[in-house]
Amino acid sequence: MPITLETQFTRFLNHSCEPNCMVTLCYINEGDKDKPLVTIFTQQDVEPWGELSFCYSGITDEDIAVSIIFVRALKLRYLTF
C-alpha cells in the first residue's frame, strides 16, 4: 500500500509532555532483531474520537527510574496493609 496522507495513521497522533500513548518496538512474526515494528499503545482509557498523544523524546532513563520507584512504593504500600 503506498504511503499517502490518507493511509498514514500517524497524522492523528500529537505530541504531549503528558502523553496518553507510548511508542515501543515489537516483533511480530519476525525473527530478525534488526527489523522491529514501531507500535503505539495507549497507557490509559481514551474516549472515542479522543486525542492520541505521545512524547517525541520517548522514554527516558529518568522515566524508567520513576516508574520503578512508583512500583516499589505500591508494593510496599500493599505489604503494609
Phi and psi in radians as a Rosetta constraint file:
Dihedral C 1 N 2 CA 2 C 2 CIRCULARHARMONIC -1.208 0.35
Dihedral N 2 CA 2 C 2 N 3 CIRCULARHARMONIC 2.493 0.35
Dihedral C 2 N 3 CA 3 C 3 CIRCULARHARMONIC -1.439 0.35
Dihedral N 3 CA 3 C 3 N 4 CIRCULARHARMONIC 2.021 0.35
Dihedral C 3 N 4 CA 4 C 4 CIRCULARHARMONIC -2.307 0.35
Dihedral N 4 CA 4 C 4 N 5 CIRCULARHARMONIC 3.058 0.35
Dihedral C 4 N 5 CA 5 C 5 CIRCULARHARMONIC -1.014 0.35
Dihedral N 5 CA 5 C 5 N 6 CIRCULARHARMONIC -0.604 0.35
Dihedral C 5 N 6 CA 6 C 6 CIRCULARHARMONIC -1.286 0.35
Dihedral N 6 CA 6 C 6 N 7 CIRCULARHARMONIC -0.515 0.35
Dihedral C 6 N 7 CA 7 C 7 CIRCULARHARMONIC -1.705 0.35
Dihedral N 7 CA 7 C 7 N 8 CIRCULARHARMONIC -0.149 0.35
Dihedral C 7 N 8 CA 8 C 8 CIRCULARHARMONIC -1.552 0.35
Dihedral N 8 CA 8 C 8 N 9 CIRCULARHARMONIC 1.674 0.35
Dihedral C 8 N 9 CA 9 C 9 CIRCULARHARMONIC -1.163 0.35
Dihedral N 9 CA 9 C 9 N 10 CIRCULARHARMONIC -0.381 0.35
Dihedral C 9 N 10 CA 10 C 10 CIRCULARHARMONIC -1.153 0.35
Dihedral N 10 CA 10 C 10 N 11 CIRCULARHARMONIC -0.190 0.35
Dihedral C 10 N 11 CA 11 C 11 CIRCULARHARMONIC -1.154 0.35
Dihedral N 11 CA 11 C 11 N 12 CIRCULARHARMONIC -0.256 0.35
Dihedral C 11 N 12 CA 12 C 12 CIRCULARHARMONIC -1.592 0.35
Dihedral N 12 CA 12 C 12 N 13 CIRCULARHARMONIC -0.049 0.35
Dihedral C 12 N 13 CA 13 C 13 CIRCULARHARMONIC -1.695 0.35
Dihedral N 13 CA 13 C 13 N 14 CIRCULARHARMONIC 2.434 0.35
Dihedral C 13 N 14 CA 14 C 14 CIRCULARHARMONIC -2.120 0.35
Dihedral N 14 CA 14 C 14 N 15 CIRCULARHARMONIC 2.854 0.35
Dihedral C 14 N 15 CA 15 C 15 CIRCULARHARMONIC -1.520 0.35
Dihedral N 15 CA 15 C 15 N 16 CIRCULARHARMONIC 2.517 0.35
Dihedral C 15 N 16 CA 16 C 16 CIRCULARHARMONIC -2.678 0.35
Dihedral N 16 CA 16 C 16 N 17 CIRCULARHARMONIC 2.539 0.35
Dihedral C 16 N 17 CA 17 C 17 CIRCULARHARMONIC -1.349 0.35
Dihedral N 17 CA 17 C 17 N 18 CIRCULARHARMONIC -0.260 0.35
Dihedral C 17 N 18 CA 18 C 18 CIRCULARHARMONIC -2.193 0.35
Dihedral N 18 CA 18 C 18 N 19 CIRCULARHARMONIC 1.266 0.35
Dihedral C 18 N 19 CA 19 C 19 CIRCULARHARMONIC -1.289 0.35
Dihedral N 19 CA 19 C 19 N 20 CIRCULARHARMONIC 2.776 0.35
Dihedral C 19 N 20 CA 20 C 20 CIRCULARHARMONIC -1.850 0.35
Dihedral N 20 CA 20 C 20 N 21 CIRCULARHARMONIC 0.062 0.35
Dihedral C 20 N 21 CA 21 C 21 CIRCULARHARMONIC -2.278 0.35
Dihedral N 21 CA 21 C 21 N 22 CIRCULARHARMONIC 2.777 0.35
Dihedral C 21 N 22 CA 22 C 22 CIRCULARHARMONIC -2.265 0.35
Dihedral N 22 CA 22 C 22 N 23 CIRCULARHARMONIC 2.579 0.35
Dihedral C 22 N 23 CA 23 C 23 CIRCULARHARMONIC -1.811 0.35
Dihedral N 23 CA 23 C 23 N 24 CIRCULARHARMONIC 2.277 0.35
Dihedral C 23 N 24 CA 24 C 24 CIRCULARHARMONIC -2.511 0.35
Dihedral N 24 CA 24 C 24 N 25 CIRCULARHARMONIC 2.837 0.35
Dihedral C 24 N 25 CA 25 C 25 CIRCULARHARMONIC -1.606 0.35
Dihedral N 25 CA 25 C 25 N 26 CIRCULARHARMONIC 2.505 0.35
Dihedral C 25 N 26 CA 26 C 26 CIRCULARHARMONIC -2.492 0.35
Dihedral N 26 CA 26 C 26 N 27 CIRCULARHARMONIC 2.533 0.35
Dihedral C 26 N 27 CA 27 C 27 CIRCULARHARMONIC -1.987 0.35
Dihedral N 27 CA 27 C 27 N 28 CIRCULARHARMONIC 1.999 0.35
Dihedral C 27 N 28 CA 28 C 28 CIRCULARHARMONIC -2.148 0.35
Dihedral N 28 CA 28 C 28 N 29 CIRCULARHARMONIC 2.026 0.35
Dihedral C 28 N 29 CA 29 C 29 CIRCULARHARMONIC 0.910 0.35
Dihedral N 29 CA 29 C 29 N 30 CIRCULARHARMONIC 0.722 0.35
Dihedral C 29 N 30 CA 30 C 30 CIRCULARHARMONIC -2.458 0.35
Dihedral N 30 CA 30 C 30 N 31 CIRCULARHARMONIC 2.047 0.35
Dihedral C 30 N 31 CA 31 C 31 CIRCULARHARMONIC -1.535 0.35
Dihedral N 31 CA 31 C 31 N 32 CIRCULARHARMONIC -0.265 0.35
Dihedral C 31 N 32 CA 32 C 32 CIRCULARHARMONIC -1.502 0.35
Dihedral N 32 CA 32 C 32 N 33 CIRCULARHARMONIC 1.998 0.35
Dihedral C 32 N 33 CA 33 C 33 CIRCULARHARMONIC -1.205 0.35
Dihedral N 33 CA 33 C 33 N 34 CIRCULARHARMONIC -0.156 0.35
Dihedral C 33 N 34 CA 34 C 34 CIRCULARHARMONIC -1.547 0.35
Dihedral N 34 CA 34 C 34 N 35 CIRCULARHARMONIC 0.033 0.35
Dihedral C 34 N 35 CA 35 C 35 CIRCULARHARMONIC -2.216 0.35
Dihedral N 35 CA 35 C 35 N 36 CIRCULARHARMONIC 1.021 0.35
Dihedral C 35 N 36 CA 36 C 36 CIRCULARHARMONIC -1.333 0.35
Dihedral N 36 CA 36 C 36 N 37 CIRCULARHARMONIC 2.735 0.35
Dihedral C 36 N 37 CA 37 C 37 CIRCULARHARMONIC -1.602 0.35
Dihedral N 37 CA 37 C 37 N 38 CIRCULARHARMONIC 2.470 0.35
Dihedral C 37 N 38 CA 38 C 38 CIRCULARHARMONIC -1.523 0.35
Dihedral N 38 CA 38 C 38 N 39 CIRCULARHARMONIC 2.103 0.35
Dihedral C 38 N 39 CA 39 C 39 CIRCULARHARMONIC -2.069 0.35
Dihedral N 39 CA 39 C 39 N 40 CIRCULARHARMONIC 2.726 0.35
Dihedral C 39 N 40 CA 40 C 40 CIRCULARHARMONIC -2.230 0.35
Dihedral N 40 CA 40 C 40 N 41 CIRCULARHARMONIC 2.164 0.35
Dihedral C 40 N 41 CA 41 C 41 CIRCULARHARMONIC -2.133 0.35
Dihedral N 41 CA 41 C 41 N 42 CIRCULARHARMONIC 2.518 0.35
Dihedral C 41 N 42 CA 42 C 42 CIRCULARHARMONIC -1.362 0.35
Dihedral N 42 CA 42 C 42 N 43 CIRCULARHARMONIC 2.566 0.35
Dihedral C 42 N 43 CA 43 C 43 CIRCULARHARMONIC -1.764 0.35
Dihedral N 43 CA 43 C 43 N 44 CIRCULARHARMONIC -0.097 0.35
Dihedral C 43 N 44 CA 44 C 44 CIRCULARHARMONIC -2.736 0.35
Dihedral N 44 CA 44 C 44 N 45 CIRCULARHARMONIC 2.947 0.35
Dihedral C 44 N 45 CA 45 C 45 CIRCULARHARMONIC -1.142 0.35
Dihedral N 45 CA 45 C 45 N 46 CIRCULARHARMONIC 2.439 0.35
Dihedral C 45 N 46 CA 46 C 46 CIRCULARHARMONIC -2.180 0.35
Dihedral N 46 CA 46 C 46 N 47 CIRCULARHARMONIC 2.270 0.35
Dihedral C 46 N 47 CA 47 C 47 CIRCULARHARMONIC -1.101 0.35
Dihedral N 47 CA 47 C 47 N 48 CIRCULARHARMONIC 2.624 0.35
Dihedral C 47 N 48 CA 48 C 48 CIRCULARHARMONIC -0.943 0.35
Dihedral N 48 CA 48 C 48 N 49 CIRCULARHARMONIC 2.362 0.35
Dihedral C 48 N 49 CA 49 C 49 CIRCULARHARMONIC 1.171 0.35
Dihedral N 49 CA 49 C 49 N 50 CIRCULARHARMONIC 0.194 0.35
Dihedral C 49 N 50 CA 50 C 50 CIRCULARHARMONIC -1.282 0.35
Dihedral N 50 CA 50 C 50 N 51 CIRCULARHARMONIC 2.775 0.35
Dihedral C 50 N 51 CA 51 C 51 CIRCULARHARMONIC -1.201 0.35
Dihedral N 51 CA 51 C 51 N 52 CIRCULARHARMONIC 2.391 0.35
Dihedral C 51 N 52 CA 52 C 52 CIRCULARHARMONIC -1.868 0.35
Dihedral N 52 CA 52 C 52 N 53 CIRCULARHARMONIC 2.274 0.35
Dihedral C 52 N 53 CA 53 C 53 CIRCULARHARMONIC -2.438 0.35
Dihedral N 53 CA 53 C 53 N 54 CIRCULARHARMONIC 2.682 0.35
Dihedral C 53 N 54 CA 54 C 54 CIRCULARHARMONIC -2.518 0.35
Dihedral N 54 CA 54 C 54 N 55 CIRCULARHARMONIC 2.848 0.35
Dihedral C 54 N 55 CA 55 C 55 CIRCULARHARMONIC -1.601 0.35
Dihedral N 55 CA 55 C 55 N 56 CIRCULARHARMONIC 2.219 0.35
Dihedral C 55 N 56 CA 56 C 56 CIRCULARHARMONIC -1.041 0.35
Dihedral N 56 CA 56 C 56 N 57 CIRCULARHARMONIC -0.552 0.35
Dihedral C 56 N 57 CA 57 C 57 CIRCULARHARMONIC -1.376 0.35
Dihedral N 57 CA 57 C 57 N 58 CIRCULARHARMONIC -0.207 0.35
Dihedral C 57 N 58 CA 58 C 58 CIRCULARHARMONIC 1.350 0.35
Dihedral N 58 CA 58 C 58 N 59 CIRCULARHARMONIC -2.778 0.35
Dihedral C 58 N 59 CA 59 C 59 CIRCULARHARMONIC -1.578 0.35
Dihedral N 59 CA 59 C 59 N 60 CIRCULARHARMONIC 2.220 0.35
Dihedral C 59 N 60 CA 60 C 60 CIRCULARHARMONIC -1.678 0.35
Dihedral N 60 CA 60 C 60 N 61 CIRCULARHARMONIC 2.904 0.35
Dihedral C 60 N 61 CA 61 C 61 CIRCULARHARMONIC -1.045 0.35
Dihedral N 61 CA 61 C 61 N 62 CIRCULARHARMONIC -0.606 0.35
Dihedral C 61 N 62 CA 62 C 62 CIRCULARHARMONIC -1.133 0.35
Dihedral N 62 CA 62 C 62 N 63 CIRCULARHARMONIC -0.723 0.35
Dihedral C 62 N 63 CA 63 C 63 CIRCULARHARMONIC -1.052 0.35
Dihedral N 63 CA 63 C 63 N 64 CIRCULARHARMONIC -0.741 0.35
Dihedral C 63 N 64 CA 64 C 64 CIRCULARHARMONIC -1.123 0.35
Dihedral N 64 CA 64 C 64 N 65 CIRCULARHARMONIC -0.762 0.35
Dihedral C 64 N 65 CA 65 C 65 CIRCULARHARMONIC -1.082 0.35
Dihedral N 65 CA 65 C 65 N 66 CIRCULARHARMONIC -0.760 0.35
Dihedral C 65 N 66 CA 66 C 66 CIRCULARHARMONIC -1.100 0.35
Dihedral N 66 CA 66 C 66 N 67 CIRCULARHARMONIC -0.721 0.35
Dihedral C 66 N 67 CA 67 C 67 CIRCULARHARMONIC -1.091 0.35
Dihedral N 67 CA 67 C 67 N 68 CIRCULARHARMONIC -0.741 0.35
Dihedral C 67 N 68 CA 68 C 68 CIRCULARHARMONIC -1.130 0.35
Dihedral N 68 CA 68 C 68 N 69 CIRCULARHARMONIC -0.773 0.35
Dihedral C 68 N 69 CA 69 C 69 CIRCULARHARMONIC -1.085 0.35
Dihedral N 69 CA 69 C 69 N 70 CIRCULARHARMONIC -0.748 0.35
Dihedral C 69 N 70 CA 70 C 70 CIRCULARHARMONIC -1.093 0.35
Dihedral N 70 CA 70 C 70 N 71 CIRCULARHARMONIC -0.774 0.35
Dihedral C 70 N 71 CA 71 C 71 CIRCULARHARMONIC -1.110 0.35
Dihedral N 71 CA 71 C 71 N 72 CIRCULARHARMONIC -0.749 0.35
Dihedral C 71 N 72 CA 72 C 72 CIRCULARHARMONIC -1.089 0.35
Dihedral N 72 CA 72 C 72 N 73 CIRCULARHARMONIC -0.695 0.35
Dihedral C 72 N 73 CA 73 C 73 CIRCULARHARMONIC -1.108 0.35
Dihedral N 73 CA 73 C 73 N 74 CIRCULARHARMONIC -0.715 0.35
Dihedral C 73 N 74 CA 74 C 74 CIRCULARHARMONIC -1.104 0.35
Dihedral N 74 CA 74 C 74 N 75 CIRCULARHARMONIC -0.703 0.35
Dihedral C 74 N 75 CA 75 C 75 CIRCULARHARMONIC -1.145 0.35
Dihedral N 75 CA 75 C 75 N 76 CIRCULARHARMONIC -0.738 0.35
Dihedral C 75 N 76 CA 76 C 76 CIRCULARHARMONIC -1.125 0.35
Dihedral N 76 CA 76 C 76 N 77 CIRCULARHARMONIC -0.736 0.35
Dihedral C 76 N 77 CA 77 C 77 CIRCULARHARMONIC -1.088 0.35
Dihedral N 77 CA 77 C 77 N 78 CIRCULARHARMONIC -0.717 0.35
Dihedral C 77 N 78 CA 78 C 78 CIRCULARHARMONIC -1.090 0.35
Dihedral N 78 CA 78 C 78 N 79 CIRCULARHARMONIC -0.706 0.35
Dihedral C 78 N 79 CA 79 C 79 CIRCULARHARMONIC -1.236 0.35
Dihedral N 79 CA 79 C 79 N 80 CIRCULARHARMONIC -0.413 0.35
Dihedral C 79 N 80 CA 80 C 80 CIRCULARHARMONIC -1.433 0.35
Dihedral N 80 CA 80 C 80 N 81 CIRCULARHARMONIC -0.192 0.35
